[in-house]
Amino acid sequence: MSQNEDAPEEVQLPPVLKASVHDVRYFATLLRGVNFVNRATVTITKTGFVVVVEEARTLLGTAYIFANIFDEYTYNSETPPVPQDSQTLDPEEEDNAAFEIPLNTLIECLNIFGTAGSSAPSAGSGNVTGKYKKWKKGGDDSDQEGDDDTGSRRQSNGTGSTRGIDSYFGNASDKGTGMRMTYAGSGYPLTLLIAEDAAGPTTTCEITTYEAEPHLELPFDPSRMVLKIILKSSWLRDALSELDPSCDKLTFIGNPPPAVPVNGRQRPQPRAANRSPMLRIQAAGTFGSTEMDYPNDRDVLETFECTRPVSFSYRVGHISRTLRALQSSTKTSLRIDDDGLMSLQFLMPSPKAKTDGAMEAFIEFRCLSLDDELV
């Protein structure tokens, strides 16, 4: 009898993550929204994954990327299955895998063919920035350059088979760059297989992953919220674009709408011109200050809740970190608690048609206010 006959065979575990998408532009846009710090913590779960970055122990950026944005998404736990009668498993403990990764490297890999775009087009805009030189294919003598949204593609003179890599990247007439992502588990690299289409060249990228370290925790308690605003992102985008480059402090001022009893109910009273504005954004810098007031108009402020007069200031440098996500979003939710912790959530429109139960990705920033003594 052989000595190795009784030795247990090594079990080949499935990869922790397998995900693929036919067009990486939306995925890349979500990552760029939090790409103000290179090192990012990625947490993978069965419902999607979360990308977290932080800066100066003051600003926290989080991209929530749900599984439904991918064409294929499979998650397998790294932890071995626990018997049902075991008492060691905490039912509230979330099953996930986490690692750190250089975010710049991941984004550059997605854009290796120059077709991931520098940013996703905003709602109502058909413009996509960034041009690229297309790969030459068999029978194509053209060197024409085009943008990644309208550039035409020619099918090669191949067999037209749709097996193999076609199942992940579609046929040669599909636009955009396809990607298949795999992660084998702790200690393994994040592997990307990227191609413009099945008939063209493919690239395999392996990105080193690192053990995840604890990051800044900024819990937001809705019960302590003193100001909540939901508005179209275009309104906030236009306001921030008016800021003078010399401004270094941004103050959000909110006042509850006055109410008078009408038929026994408290209803908002029209605000007089000399009263404090419901919402004011004030920017101050070396050469003066700028004030922007928002009217009590449902077309501007979709939701406005303010429990008491509030005024909190933030560094313009921190708020500017949100601009990339703001430019690609359609709606913005701004919340501030009684300690001045601000939560900015940006709804990122998906290019896919909505399905029942599908969740739209969003990006959230949480920022601590300035200490009054330092202002």
C-alpha angles and dihedrals in degrees: 000000000000118000091230094051094091095041113112115251117244110253115228106222120208117249116273092234136024116172134159137181132182095220121033097192096096092044091049091049091056091051093047089054090071098030098117093106122042101216111070133178114227120198116191123202135164090264096051136285140285126221116202131187130171137196132201092343085279109079126053122188122193130181115199108205113183127206094244093072088069126074089221127022125169125169125190121186119242091213116086117248114271121221113254092240092054117113096197097085117089107217090211094053110106116231108227146132122232136189140154123246139177100257095199090058093051092050092047090052091052089052095044091120092043092243102105091086127227089257139352117259114260121239111289093014122108095188121110117185125221130057128219139188110245122234113255114243132195111294093011114117095170122115092184117147122216142165119271095247103049103023111122122230130207125216116239122240092251129126094278092233115167097199129104115012091010089074089066103034104030126230126319093265093063116106125228135034119294125214138193115196126194133178117187096193144270112353094017125107125250105253124207126189107196131184138158089221139332093268095053135066121297130210129205116205125188114196119194115240126207134205110276116249125202112273133200115299116212106168115194115212111202090202089066095048115128100173131034126173131173116188142149111283090230091067093054091041091055092048095051091046089062093060118117112243089234093063114110103171130055121194126196113205121189133180127186113245110254115248133203126192112264115181089339094311131104110241131173115267121220107264118242120230094249095052125099114272120254090233128014129174111201124189121194130188146144096297100041139286140288127212127199119188124198119212126228091258125136089213088063106028108036090183128016124176122166123164098187140354109292135183123177130165131213137184112267087219090063095045090050088062088071096056096091092055091041092055092056097043132089102203134028129204115198119190131173127187128210092270093054097255105152125207118196115187121187121197109220112207114230120225089218124088113260117258131191111281094009115139122215116231118245139181123224131196124192119193134180118231124241119268109251090229091059097047 
